Amino acid sequence: MWGLLVKLIVCPLVIILANVIFANVNYTVLYQPIIVGLILALFAHMMEVMFLKRGTLWLSTIFDFIAATLIVYLVSLLQEAKVTFLGAILTAIILMVTEIIQHLWLIRSGRTKKFPT
């Protein structure tokens, strides 16, 4: 639950930051990067629940990078924003750094343990 709350804040902020610093990421109105960030946060959380556990830090991070690149690129196309594939990759690199920090925190705090149903 904490992972989702953090992602709901961090992902939109990172997309807004990418919009400011990268020339090949261009959203025309503020709600566009927020929507992309929220969609990204939900997908990243689902992937975290499915894959993240002790010993899968880098695998989970690689999956997050690939998914973030595709989500940023494709969802931005649907919104008629101007995001190149390189822009999506650069944005995903920033997201990957935040994901590594979040994954380490979740693993070290024991919040990734899967309980039998």
C-alpha positions as semicolon CSV with decimal commas, in nm:
position;residue;x (nm);y (nm);z (nm)
1;M;0,000;0,000;0,000
2;W;0,282;0,242;0,085
3;G;0,448;0,161;-0,246
4;L;0,134;0,263;-0,435
5;L;0,098;0,588;-0,242
6;V;0,459;0,681;-0,311
7;K;0,420;0,596;-0,681
8;L;0,100;0,803;-0,713
9;I;0,303;1,106;-0,605
10;V;0,644;1,035;-0,759
11;C;0,545;0,918;-1,108
12;P;0,344;1,227;-1,208
13;L;0,616;1,453;-1,064
14;V;0,885;1,274;-1,265
15;I;0,680;1,305;-1,585
16;I;0,632;1,677;-1,518
17;L;1,007;1,710;-1,452
18;A;1,086;1,531;-1,779
19;N;0,852;1,771;-1,957
20;V;1,053;2,062;-1,817
21;I;1,406;1,933;-1,878
22;F;1,385;1,732;-2,202
23;A;1,320;1,901;-2,535
24;N;1,174;1,581;-2,683
25;V;0,907;1,549;-2,412
26;N;0,638;1,808;-2,467
27;Y;0,299;1,808;-2,301
28;T;0,082;2,105;-2,387
29;V;-0,130;2,112;-2,071
30;L;-0,056;2,009;-1,712
31;Y;-0,315;1,733;-1,689
32;Q;-0,143;1,528;-1,963
33;P;0,174;1,438;-1,769
34;I;-0,036;1,383;-1,456
35;I;-0,254;1,129;-1,640
36;V;0,055;0,954;-1,782
37;G;0,210;0,950;-1,434
38;L;-0,100;0,804;-1,269
39;I;-0,134;0,530;-1,531
40;L;0,235;0,457;-1,492
41;A;0,202;0,444;-1,112
42;L;-0,079;0,188;-1,131
43;F;0,108;-0,037;-1,375
44;A;0,432;-0,005;-1,178
45;H;0,253;-0,101;-0,858
46;M;0,092;-0,405;-1,019
47;M;0,430;-0,518;-1,151
48;E;0,583;-0,460;-0,808
49;V;0,321;-0,677;-0,642
50;M;0,375;-0,954;-0,897
51;F;0,754;-0,955;-0,927
52;L;0,931;-0,768;-0,649
53;K;1,079;-0,973;-0,368
54;R;1,419;-1,027;-0,218
55;G;1,656;-1,129;-0,498
56;T;1,462;-0,973;-0,787
57;L;1,564;-0,608;-0,750
58;W;1,736;-0,576;-1,088
59;L;1,489;-0,792;-1,277
60;S;1,200;-0,585;-1,142
61;T;1,385;-0,264;-1,225
62;I;1,449;-0,376;-1,584
63;F;1,081;-0,469;-1,624
64;D;0,985;-0,127;-1,484
65;F;1,218;0,049;-1,729
66;I;1,076;-0,133;-2,032
67;A;0,717;-0,083;-1,918
68;A;0,776;0,284;-1,834
69;T;0,928;0,352;-2,175
70;L;0,634;0,192;-2,355
71;I;0,368;0,345;-2,132
72;V;0,510;0,698;-2,152
73;Y;0,543;0,673;-2,529
74;L;0,208;0,508;-2,607
75;V;-0,012;0,695;-2,359
76;S;0,143;1,022;-2,473
77;L;0,052;0,937;-2,832
78;L;-0,308;0,883;-2,728
79;Q;-0,314;1,229;-2,570
80;E;-0,166;1,394;-2,877
81;A;0,138;1,507;-2,677
82;K;0,475;1,527;-2,848
83;V;0,700;1,266;-2,689
84;T;0,964;1,097;-2,901
85;F;1,079;0,745;-2,829
86;L;1,412;0,887;-2,704
87;G;1,215;1,120;-2,478
88;A;1,028;0,820;-2,340
89;I;1,358;0,638;-2,278
90;L;1,508;0,940;-2,099
91;T;1,195;0,975;-1,886
92;A;1,208;0,603;-1,804
93;I;1,571;0,638;-1,692
94;I;1,469;0,900;-1,435
95;L;1,178;0,680;-1,329
96;M;1,414;0,383;-1,301
97;V;1,631;0,572;-1,052
98;T;1,327;0,646;-0,837
99;E;1,212;0,284;-0,870
100;I;1,549;0,150;-0,750
101;I;1,521;0,365;-0,439
102;Q;1,161;0,255;-0,380
103;H;1,240;-0,112;-0,442
104;L;1,533;-0,106;-0,199
105;W;1,313;0,058;0,063
106;L;1,032;-0,195;0,013
107;I;1,268;-0,495;0,020
108;R;1,461;-0,377;0,326
109;S;1,144;-0,293;0,518
110;G;0,991;-0,635;0,445
111;R;0,694;-0,489;0,259
112;T;0,740;-0,725;-0,036
113;K;0,672;-1,049;0,147
114;K;0,399;-1,250;-0,017
115;F;0,166;-1,423;0,224
116;P;0,002;-1,758;0,142
117;T;-0,365;-1,731;0,057
